Amino acid sequence: MDVGYGGPHPHARRVASAREYRPPPVEVPVQYYQSIIAIELGIAGALLFQIRFFVPRGEAAREGEDLPDPRLRLLMAVIIGATLFGALAAMLHKAEKRAAIALTIGVAVSLLPILLRALPPLRRPPDSDESDRDVAVTVIGLVLYVAVTAAAVILVAT
């Protein structure tokens, strides 16, 4: 501290404490939420293409294709939108781990339809000769997916 004729300089204490000030550590860095947004946008693009979200019902009927149930399409749009806007809100409000956990689960749920489409179907047509191994592959794949998602949530929570 500077000591002069009149005692310590009035600003000396503030300057010293300003040098020692360190912002509190951030629980979840902003980059995590930015990554969630980037991943979710990729999932949204793939999912919208995969379920032919923008194809009019009349055109799909003429081509003889079945579109997913409109309620499922709406549910996926709500999940994707909630995850995207949740990540934006988390960045804005410097959210804690609870938001990061919820967003991680949101990404996992929005990725699930793509995973189900890639795995062999659980139901076999009656006239099919597919083996039970295909069903086992799907079940093992889903169990592994749940385990990886749970591990990711645990990592975010700790």
Backbone as JSON Lines, residues from 0, in Angstrom:
{"i":0,"aa":"M","n":[0.83,-1.18,0.0],"ca":[0.0,0.0,0.0],"c":[0.88,1.24,0.0]}
{"i":1,"aa":"D","n":[0.37,2.24,-0.65],"ca":[1.1,3.5,-0.67],"c":[0.82,4.27,0.6]}
{"i":2,"aa":"V","n":[1.89,4.65,1.26],"ca":[1.72,5.43,2.48],"c":[2.32,6.8,2.23]}
{"i":3,"aa":"G","n":[1.55,7.82,2.34],"ca":[2.02,9.2,2.16],"c":[1.85,9.98,3.44]}
{"i":4,"aa":"Y","n":[1.82,11.26,3.33],"ca":[1.67,12.11,4.5],"c":[0.33,11.91,5.17]}
{"i":5,"aa":"G","n":[-0.68,11.67,4.39],"ca":[-2.02,11.56,4.95],"c":[-2.43,10.14,5.26]}
{"i":6,"aa":"G","n":[-1.52,9.21,5.29],"ca":[-1.86,7.82,5.54],"c":[-1.96,7.04,4.24]}
{"i":7,"aa":"P","n":[-2.56,5.91,4.3],"ca":[-2.64,5.09,3.08],"c":[-3.49,5.78,2.02]}
{"i":8,"aa":"H","n":[-3.15,5.54,0.81],"ca":[-3.9,6.1,-0.31],"c":[-5.3,5.51,-0.29]}
{"i":9,"aa":"P","n":[-6.35,6.3,-0.49],"ca":[-7.73,5.79,-0.38],"c":[-8.06,4.72,-1.42]}
{"i":10,"aa":"H","n":[-7.4,4.73,-2.57],"ca":[-7.7,3.74,-3.6],"c":[-6.78,2.53,-3.55]}
{"i":11,"aa":"A","n":[-5.8,2.55,-2.66],"ca":[-4.82,1.47,-2.62],"c":[-5.48,0.13,-2.27]}
{"i":12,"aa":"R","n":[-6.41,0.12,-1.36],"ca":[-7.07,-1.12,-0.97],"c":[-7.92,-1.68,-2.11]}
{"i":13,"aa":"R","n":[-8.62,-0.81,-2.81],"ca":[-9.45,-1.27,-3.92],"c":[-8.6,-1.85,-5.05]}
{"i":14,"aa":"V","n":[-7.49,-1.24,-5.35],"ca":[-6.63,-1.73,-6.41],"c":[-6.06,-3.1,-6.04]}
{"i":15,"aa":"A","n":[-5.64,-3.24,-4.79],"ca":[-5.09,-4.52,-4.35],"c":[-6.15,-5.61,-4.41]}
{"i":16,"aa":"S","n":[-7.36,-5.3,-3.98],"ca":[-8.4,-6.33,-4.01],"c":[-8.85,-6.64,-5.43]}
{"i":17,"aa":"A","n":[-8.75,-5.66,-6.34],"ca":[-9.12,-5.9,-7.74],"c":[-8.13,-6.86,-8.39]}
{"i":18,"aa":"R","n":[-6.87,-6.78,-8.01],"ca":[-5.88,-7.7,-8.56],"c":[-6.12,-9.12,-8.06]}
{"i":19,"aa":"E","n":[-6.63,-9.27,-6.88],"ca":[-6.85,-10.59,-6.3],"c":[-8.2,-11.19,-6.69]}
{"i":20,"aa":"Y","n":[-9.06,-10.41,-7.28],"ca":[-10.4,-10.89,-7.61],"c":[-10.32,-11.95,-8.7]}
{"i":21,"aa":"R","n":[-10.97,-13.04,-8.48],"ca":[-11.11,-14.09,-9.48],"c":[-12.59,-14.43,-9.58]}
{"i":22,"aa":"P","n":[-13.09,-14.47,-10.8],"ca":[-14.52,-14.81,-10.92],"c":[-14.76,-16.22,-10.43]}
{"i":23,"aa":"P","n":[-15.96,-16.48,-9.93],"ca":[-16.26,-17.84,-9.44],"c":[-16.19,-18.83,-10.6]}
{"i":24,"aa":"P","n":[-15.77,-20.06,-10.31],"ca":[-15.68,-21.04,-11.39],"c":[-17.06,-21.36,-11.95]}
{"i":25,"aa":"V","n":[-17.1,-21.59,-13.23],"ca":[-18.34,-21.92,-13.93],"c":[-18.54,-23.43,-13.83]}
{"i":26,"aa":"E","n":[-19.75,-23.84,-13.4],"ca":[-20.03,-25.27,-13.28],"c":[-20.05,-25.95,-14.64]}
{"i":27,"aa":"V","n":[-20.77,-25.38,-15.57],"ca":[-20.86,-25.95,-16.92],"c":[-20.44,-24.86,-17.9]}
{"i":28,"aa":"P","n":[-19.39,-25.1,-18.67],"ca":[-18.93,-24.05,-19.59],"c":[-19.94,-23.82,-20.71]}
{"i":29,"aa":"V","n":[-19.91,-22.63,-21.25],"ca":[-20.81,-22.24,-22.32],"c":[-20.6,-23.13,-23.55]}
{"i":30,"aa":"Q","n":[-19.39,-23.59,-23.74],"ca":[-19.1,-24.42,-24.9],"c":[-19.91,-25.72,-24.88]}
{"i":31,"aa":"Y","n":[-20.25,-26.21,-23.71],"ca":[-21.08,-27.41,-23.63],"c":[-22.44,-27.14,-24.27]}
{"i":32,"aa":"Y","n":[-23.04,-26.01,-23.92],"ca":[-24.35,-25.67,-24.47],"c":[-24.25,-25.39,-25.97]}
{"i":33,"aa":"Q","n":[-23.15,-24.79,-26.41],"ca":[-22.95,-24.56,-27.84],"c":[-22.84,-25.9,-28.58]}
{"i":34,"aa":"S","n":[-22.17,-26.85,-27.96],"ca":[-22.05,-28.18,-28.56],"c":[-23.41,-28.87,-28.63]}
{"i":35,"aa":"I","n":[-24.22,-28.7,-27.59],"ca":[-25.57,-29.27,-27.59],"c":[-26.37,-28.71,-28.77]}
{"i":36,"aa":"I","n":[-26.26,-27.41,-29.0],"ca":[-26.99,-26.79,-30.1],"c":[-26.51,-27.35,-31.43]}
{"i":37,"aa":"A","n":[-25.21,-27.47,-31.63],"ca":[-24.68,-27.98,-32.89],"c":[-25.11,-29.43,-33.12]}
{"i":38,"aa":"I","n":[-25.03,-30.25,-32.09],"ca":[-25.43,-31.65,-32.21],"c":[-26.92,-31.75,-32.51]}
{"i":39,"aa":"E","n":[-27.71,-30.96,-31.81],"ca":[-29.17,-31.02,-31.99],"c":[-29.57,-30.55,-33.39]}
{"i":40,"aa":"L","n":[-28.88,-29.57,-33.94],"ca":[-29.18,-29.14,-35.3],"c":[-28.86,-30.25,-36.31]}
{"i":41,"aa":"G","n":[-27.77,-30.96,-36.08],"ca":[-27.45,-32.1,-36.94],"c":[-28.5,-33.19,-36.84]}
{"i":42,"aa":"I","n":[-28.91,-33.48,-35.62],"ca":[-29.95,-34.5,-35.41],"c":[-31.25,-34.06,-36.06]}
{"i":43,"aa":"A","n":[-31.59,-32.79,-35.9],"ca":[-32.85,-32.29,-36.48],"c":[-32.84,-32.44,-37.99]}
{"i":44,"aa":"G","n":[-31.73,-32.09,-38.63],"ca":[-31.65,-32.22,-40.08],"c":[-31.79,-33.67,-40.52]}
{"i":45,"aa":"A","n":[-31.07,-34.56,-39.86],"ca":[-31.14,-35.98,-40.22],"c":[-32.53,-36.55,-39.96]}
{"i":46,"aa":"L","n":[-33.11,-36.18,-38.83],"ca":[-34.42,-36.71,-38.46],"c":[-35.51,-36.19,-39.39]}
{"i":47,"aa":"L","n":[-35.46,-34.91,-39.7],"ca":[-36.48,-34.34,-40.59],"c":[-36.38,-34.96,-41.98]}
{"i":48,"aa":"F","n":[-35.17,-35.24,-42.43],"ca":[-35.0,-35.91,-43.72],"c":[-35.48,-37.36,-43.64]}
{"i":49,"aa":"Q","n":[-35.14,-38.02,-42.54],"ca":[-35.44,-39.44,-42.41],"c":[-36.95,-39.71,-42.32]}
{"i":50,"aa":"I","n":[-37.67,-38.89,-41.56],"ca":[-39.09,-39.14,-41.41],"c":[-39.92,-38.35,-42.42]}
{"i":51,"aa":"R","n":[-39.21,-37.74,-43.37],"ca":[-39.87,-36.97,-44.43],"c":[-40.88,-35.98,-43.84]}
{"i":52,"aa":"F","n":[-40.36,-35.16,-42.94],"ca":[-41.19,-34.24,-42.18],"c":[-41.93,-33.25,-43.07]}
{"i":53,"aa":"F","n":[-41.29,-32.8,-44.15],"ca":[-41.87,-31.74,-44.96],"c":[-42.63,-32.25,-46.19]}
{"i":54,"aa":"V","n":[-42.77,-33.55,-46.3],"ca":[-43.5,-34.12,-47.44],"c":[-44.99,-33.99,-47.16]}
{"i":55,"aa":"P","n":[-45.74,-33.41,-48.09],"ca":[-47.19,-33.31,-47.89],"c":[-47.83,-34.71,-47.88]}
{"i":56,"aa":"R","n":[-48.88,-34.86,-47.1],"ca":[-49.55,-36.17,-46.96],"c":[-50.07,-36.67,-48.31]}
{"i":57,"aa":"G","n":[-50.58,-35.81,-49.14],"ca":[-51.12,-36.24,-50.44],"c":[-50.05,-36.84,-51.33]}
{"i":58,"aa":"E","n":[-48.87,-36.25,-51.34],"ca":[-47.78,-36.76,-52.18],"c":[-47.3,-38.12,-51.67]}
{"i":59,"aa":"A","n":[-47.22,-38.28,-50.37],"ca":[-46.79,-39.56,-49.8],"c":[-47.82,-40.65,-50.11]}
{"i":60,"aa":"A","n":[-49.11,-40.3,-50.09],"ca":[-50.15,-41.28,-50.37],"c":[-50.09,-41.73,-51.83]}
{"i":61,"aa":"R","n":[-49.78,-40.79,-52.75],"ca":[-49.67,-41.14,-54.17],"c":[-48.49,-42.09,-54.41]}
{"i":62,"aa":"E","n":[-47.41,-41.89,-53.64],"ca":[-46.23,-42.75,-53.8],"c":[-46.37,-44.06,-53.03]}
{"i":63,"aa":"G","n":[-47.46,-44.2,-52.27],"ca":[-47.69,-45.43,-51.52],"c":[-46.83,-45.56,-50.27]}
{"i":64,"aa":"E","n":[-46.33,-44.46,-49.74],"ca":[-45.49,-44.49,-48.55],"c":[-46.3,-44.06,-47.34]}
{"i":65,"aa":"D","n":[-45.98,-44.66,-46.22],"ca":[-46.6,-44.26,-44.97],"c":[-45.7,-43.27,-44.26]}
{"i":66,"aa":"L","n":[-46.28,-42.17,-43.84],"ca":[-45.54,-41.19,-43.04],"c":[-45.76,-41.5,-41.56]}
{"i":67,"aa":"P","n":[-44.82,-41.11,-40.72],"ca":[-45.02,-41.31,-39.28],"c":[-46.27,-40.57,-38.8]}
{"i":68,"aa":"D","n":[-46.79,-41.04,-37.71],"ca":[-47.96,-40.43,-37.09],"c":[-47.7,-38.95,-36.84]}
{"i":69,"aa":"P","n":[-48.66,-38.08,-37.14],"ca":[-48.46,-36.64,-36.92],"c":[-48.15,-36.31,-35.45]}
{"i":70,"aa":"R","n":[-48.69,-37.1,-34.52],"ca":[-48.39,-36.84,-33.1],"c":[-46.92,-37.12,-32.8]}
{"i":71,"aa":"L","n":[-46.36,-38.16,-33.42],"ca":[-44.94,-38.45,-33.24],"c":[-44.09,-37.34,-33.84]}
{"i":72,"aa":"R","n":[-44.49,-36.88,-35.02],"ca":[-43.76,-35.78,-35.65],"c":[-43.81,-34.53,-34.79]}
{"i":73,"aa":"L","n":[-44.96,-34.24,-34.22],"ca":[-45.09,-33.08,-33.34],"c":[-44.25,-33.26,-32.07]}
{"i":74,"aa":"L","n":[-44.29,-34.44,-31.49],"ca":[-43.52,-34.7,-30.28],"c":[-42.02,-34.5,-30.53]}
{"i":75,"aa":"M","n":[-41.52,-35.01,-31.65],"ca":[-40.11,-34.84,-31.96],"c":[-39.77,-33.38,-32.2]}
{"i":76,"aa":"A","n":[-40.66,-32.64,-32.84],"ca":[-40.42,-31.21,-33.05],"c":[-40.36,-30.47,-31.71]}
{"i":77,"aa":"V","n":[-41.23,-30.84,-30.78],"ca":[-41.24,-30.21,-29.46],"c":[-39.96,-30.55,-28.69]}
{"i":78,"aa":"I","n":[-39.53,-31.8,-28.74],"ca":[-38.31,-32.21,-28.03],"c":[-37.1,-31.48,-28.6]}
{"i":79,"aa":"I","n":[-36.99,-31.44,-29.92],"ca":[-35.86,-30.76,-30.55],"c":[-35.89,-29.27,-30.24]}
{"i":80,"aa":"G","n":[-37.05,-28.66,-30.36],"ca":[-37.16,-27.23,-30.06],"c":[-36.86,-26.92,-28.61]}
{"i":81,"aa":"A","n":[-37.37,-27.74,-27.69],"ca":[-37.11,-27.52,-26.27],"c":[-35.63,-27.67,-25.95]}
{"i":82,"aa":"T","n":[-34.97,-28.62,-26.59],"ca":[-33.54,-28.8,-26.35],"c":[-32.75,-27.61,-26.89]}
{"i":83,"aa":"L","n":[-33.09,-27.16,-28.08],"ca":[-32.38,-26.01,-28.66],"c":[-32.59,-24.75,-27.83]}
{"i":84,"aa":"F","n":[-33.84,-24.44,-27.53],"ca":[-34.11,-23.22,-26.78],"c":[-33.66,-23.35,-25.32]}
{"i":85,"aa":"G","n":[-33.68,-24.57,-24.79],"ca":[-33.15,-24.78,-23.45],"c":[-31.66,-24.5,-23.39]}
{"i":86,"aa":"A","n":[-30.92,-24.91,-24.42],"ca":[-29.48,-24.63,-24.47],"c":[-29.22,-23.14,-24.59]}
{"i":87,"aa":"L","n":[-30.02,-22.46,-25.38],"ca":[-29.86,-21.0,-25.48],"c":[-30.16,-20.31,-24.15]}
{"i":88,"aa":"A","n":[-31.22,-20.74,-23.49],"ca":[-31.56,-20.15,-22.19],"c":[-30.49,-20.47,-21.15]}
{"i":89,"aa":"A","n":[-29.93,-21.66,-21.2],"ca":[-28.88,-22.04,-20.25],"c":[-27.64,-21.16,-20.45]}
{"i":90,"aa":"M","n":[-27.31,-20.85,-21.69],"ca":[-26.17,-19.96,-21.93],"c":[-26.47,-18.56,-21.42]}
{"i":91,"aa":"L","n":[-27.68,-18.1,-21.65],"ca":[-28.05,-16.75,-21.25],"c":[-28.05,-16.58,-19.74]}
{"i":92,"aa":"H","n":[-28.55,-17.57,-19.03],"ca":[-28.71,-17.46,-17.58],"c":[-27.61,-18.16,-16.79]}
{"i":93,"aa":"K","n":[-26.56,-18.6,-17.48],"ca":[-25.45,-19.3,-16.82],"c":[-25.98,-20.42,-15.92]}
{"i":94,"aa":"A","n":[-26.72,-21.29,-16.55],"ca":[-27.42,-22.35,-15.82],"c":[-26.45,-23.33,-15.17]}
{"i":95,"aa":"E","n":[-27.0,-24.07,-14.23],"ca":[-26.21,-25.03,-13.47],"c":[-26.28,-26.4,-14.12]}
{"i":96,"aa":"K","n":[-25.83,-27.39,-13.38],"ca":[-25.74,-28.75,-13.9],"c":[-27.1,-29.36,-14.23]}
{"i":97,"aa":"R","n":[-28.14,-28.92,-13.52],"ca":[-29.46,-29.5,-13.8],"c":[-29.87,-29.27,-15.25]}
{"i":98,"aa":"A","n":[-29.58,-28.06,-15.74],"ca":[-29.92,-27.76,-17.14],"c":[-29.08,-28.61,-18.09]}
{"i":99,"aa":"A","n":[-27.8,-28.79,-17.77],"ca":[-26.93,-29.6,-18.62],"c":[-27.41,-31.06,-18.65]}
{"i":100,"aa":"I","n":[-27.86,-31.56,-17.52],"ca":[-28.38,-32.93,-17.46],"c":[-29.65,-33.05,-18.3]}
{"i":101,"aa":"A","n":[-30.56,-32.09,-18.15],"ca":[-31.81,-32.13,-18.91],"c":[-31.53,-32.04,-20.41]}
{"i":102,"aa":"L","n":[-30.58,-31.21,-20.81],"ca":[-30.26,-31.07,-22.22],"c":[-29.58,-32.33,-22.77]}
{"i":103,"aa":"T","n":[-28.76,-32.97,-21.96],"ca":[-28.14,-34.22,-22.38],"c":[-29.2,-35.29,-22.63]}
{"i":104,"aa":"I","n":[-30.18,-35.37,-21.75],"ca":[-31.28,-36.32,-21.94],"c":[-32.1,-35.94,-23.17]}
{"i":105,"aa":"G","n":[-32.31,-34.65,-23.38],"ca":[-33.04,-34.2,-24.57],"c":[-32.37,-34.61,-25.86]}
{"i":106,"aa":"V","n":[-31.04,-34.48,-25.91],"ca":[-30.3,-34.91,-27.11],"c":[-30.43,-36.42,-27.29]}
{"i":107,"aa":"A","n":[-30.33,-37.16,-26.18],"ca":[-30.44,-38.62,-26.27],"c":[-31.81,-39.05,-26.77]}
{"i":108,"aa":"V","n":[-32.86,-38.39,-26.3],"ca":[-34.21,-38.75,-26.73],"c":[-34.42,-38.37,-28.2]}
{"i":109,"aa":"S","n":[-33.88,-37.24,-28.62],"ca":[-34.08,-36.84,-30.02],"c":[-33.26,-37.71,-30.98]}
{"i":110,"aa":"L","n":[-32.21,-38.35,-30.5],"ca":[-31.42,-39.24,-31.34],"c":[-32.04,-40.64,-31.44]}
{"i":111,"aa":"L","n":[-32.93,-40.96,-30.53],"ca":[-33.52,-42.3,-30.46],"c":[-34.24,-42.74,-31.74]}
{"i":112,"aa":"P","n":[-35.05,-41.9,-32.4],"ca":[-35.7,-42.36,-33.65],"c":[-34.71,-42.72,-34.75]}
{"i":113,"aa":"I","n":[-33.6,-42.01,-34.82],"ca":[-32.58,-42.33,-35.82],"c":[-31.96,-43.68,-35.51]}
{"i":114,"aa":"L","n":[-31.68,-43.91,-34.23],"ca":[-31.11,-45.19,-33.81],"c":[-32.08,-46.33,-34.1]}
{"i":115,"aa":"L","n":[-33.35,-46.14,-33.79],"ca":[-34.35,-47.18,-34.04],"c":[-34.48,-47.49,-35.52]}
{"i":116,"aa":"R","n":[-34.31,-46.49,-36.33],"ca":[-34.4,-46.7,-37.79],"c":[-33.19,-47.47,-38.3]}
{"i":117,"aa":"A","n":[-32.03,-47.27,-37.66],"ca":[-30.81,-47.94,-38.11],"c":[-30.75,-49.4,-37.66]}
{"i":118,"aa":"L","n":[-31.37,-49.71,-36.52],"ca":[-31.33,-51.08,-35.99],"c":[-32.41,-51.93,-36.66]}
{"i":119,"aa":"P","n":[-32.24,-53.25,-36.64],"ca":[-33.29,-54.12,-37.18],"c":[-34.6,-53.94,-36.39]}
{"i":120,"aa":"P","n":[-35.75,-54.09,-37.03],"ca":[-37.02,-53.89,-36.33],"c":[-37.24,-54.96,-35.26]}
{"i":121,"aa":"L","n":[-37.94,-54.56,-34.22],"ca":[-38.27,-55.51,-33.15],"c":[-39.38,-56.47,-33.58]}
{"i":122,"aa":"R","n":[-40.33,-55.95,-34.36],"ca":[-41.42,-56.81,-34.84],"c":[-41.06,-57.36,-36.2]}
{"i":123,"aa":"R","n":[-41.27,-58.63,-36.35],"ca":[-41.04,-59.26,-37.63],"c":[-42.37,-59.48,-38.33]}
{"i":124,"aa":"P","n":[-42.39,-59.31,-39.63],"ca":[-43.61,-59.67,-40.35],"c":[-43.87,-61.17,-40.2]}
{"i":125,"aa":"P","n":[-45.13,-61.6,-40.16],"ca":[-45.44,-63.02,-39.95],"c":[-44.83,-63.93,-41.0]}
{"i":126,"aa":"D","n":[-44.7,-63.45,-42.22],"ca":[-44.17,-64.3,-43.28],"c":[-42.66,-64.17,-43.45]}
{"i":127,"aa":"S","n":[-42.01,-63.56,-42.5],"ca":[-40.57,-63.33,-42.57],"c":[-39.79,-64.52,-42.01]}
{"i":128,"aa":"D","n":[-38.61,-64.72,-42.54],"ca":[-37.76,-65.78,-42.02],"c":[-36.54,-65.22,-41.27]}
{"i":129,"aa":"E","n":[-36.67,-63.98,-40.8],"ca":[-35.58,-63.38,-40.03],"c":[-35.38,-64.15,-38.73]}
{"i":130,"aa":"S","n":[-34.15,-64.22,-38.32],"ca":[-33.85,-64.97,-37.09],"c":[-34.02,-64.1,-35.86]}
{"i":131,"aa":"D","n":[-33.97,-64.75,-34.72],"ca":[-34.07,-64.02,-33.46],"c":[-32.82,-63.22,-33.18]}
{"i":132,"aa":"R","n":[-31.75,-63.47,-33.93],"ca":[-30.53,-62.7,-33.73],"c":[-30.76,-61.22,-34.04]}
{"i":133,"aa":"D","n":[-31.61,-60.94,-35.03],"ca":[-31.88,-59.54,-35.37],"c":[-32.55,-58.82,-34.21]}
{"i":134,"aa":"V","n":[-33.47,-59.51,-33.55],"ca":[-34.13,-58.92,-32.38],"c":[-33.12,-58.72,-31.26]}
{"i":135,"aa":"A","n":[-32.23,-59.7,-31.09],"ca":[-31.2,-59.6,-30.05],"c":[-30.27,-58.43,-30.32]}
{"i":136,"aa":"V","n":[-29.92,-58.2,-31.58],"ca":[-29.06,-57.06,-31.94],"c":[-29.74,-55.75,-31.56]}
{"i":137,"aa":"T","n":[-31.01,-55.65,-31.85],"ca":[-31.74,-54.43,-31.51],"c":[-31.82,-54.22,-30.01]}
{"i":138,"aa":"V","n":[-32.14,-55.26,-29.27],"ca":[-32.24,-55.15,-27.81],"c":[-30.89,-54.78,-27.2]}
{"i":139,"aa":"I","n":[-29.82,-55.45,-27.65],"ca":[-28.48,-55.14,-27.14],"c":[-28.09,-53.71,-27.5]}
{"i":140,"aa":"G","n":[-28.4,-53.29,-28.71],"ca":[-28.11,-51.92,-29.13],"c":[-28.81,-50.89,-28.27]}
{"i":141,"aa":"L","n":[-30.1,-51.13,-27.98],"ca":[-30.85,-50.19,-27.15],"c":[-30.35,-50.17,-25.71]}
{"i":142,"aa":"V","n":[-29.99,-51.35,-25.18],"ca":[-29.45,-51.41,-23.81],"c":[-28.12,-50.66,-23.75]}
{"i":143,"aa":"L","n":[-27.27,-50.86,-24.75],"ca":[-25.99,-50.14,-24.78],"c":[-26.22,-48.63,-24.9]}
{"i":144,"aa":"Y","n":[-27.2,-48.24,-25.7],"ca":[-27.5,-46.81,-25.87],"c":[-27.95,-46.2,-24.55]}
{"i":145,"aa":"V","n":[-28.8,-46.9,-23.82],"ca":[-29.24,-46.41,-22.5],"c":[-28.06,-46.33,-21.55]}
{"i":146,"aa":"A","n":[-27.16,-47.32,-21.59],"ca":[-25.99,-47.31,-20.7],"c":[-25.06,-46.15,-21.03]}
{"i":147,"aa":"V","n":[-24.82,-45.89,-22.3],"ca":[-23.97,-44.77,-22.7],"c":[-24.62,-43.45,-22.31]}
{"i":148,"aa":"T","n":[-25.93,-43.34,-22.5],"ca":[-26.63,-42.12,-22.11],"c":[-26.55,-41.91,-20.6]}
{"i":149,"aa":"A","n":[-26.75,-42.97,-19.84],"ca":[-26.64,-42.86,-18.37],"c":[-25.23,-42.46,-17.96]}
{"i":150,"aa":"A","n":[-24.23,-43.02,-18.61],"ca":[-22.85,-42.64,-18.31],"c":[-22.59,-41.18,-18.62]}
{"i":151,"aa":"A","n":[-23.13,-40.7,-19.73],"ca":[-22.97,-39.28,-20.08],"c":[-23.64,-38.39,-19.05]}
{"i":152,"aa":"V","n":[-24.83,-38.77,-18.6],"ca":[-25.53,-37.98,-17.6],"c":[-24.74,-37.97,-16.29]}
{"i":153,"aa":"I","n":[-24.18,-39.12,-15.91],"ca":[-23.38,-39.19,-14.67],"c":[-22.14,-38.31,-14.8]}
{"i":154,"aa":"L","n":[-21.49,-38.32,-15.96],"ca":[-20.32,-37.48,-16.16],"c":[-20.67,-35.99,-16.07]}
{"i":155,"aa":"V","n":[-21.79,-35.63,-16.62],"ca":[-22.21,-34.22,-16.55],"c":[-22.56,-33.84,-15.11]}
{"i":156,"aa":"A","n":[-23.16,-34.76,-14.38],"ca":[-23.6,-34.47,-13.01],"c":[-22.45,-34.36,-12.03]}
{"i":157,"aa":"T","n":[-21.32,-34.98,-12.34],"ca":[-20.2,-34.93,-11.39],"c":[-19.19,-33.88,-11.75]}
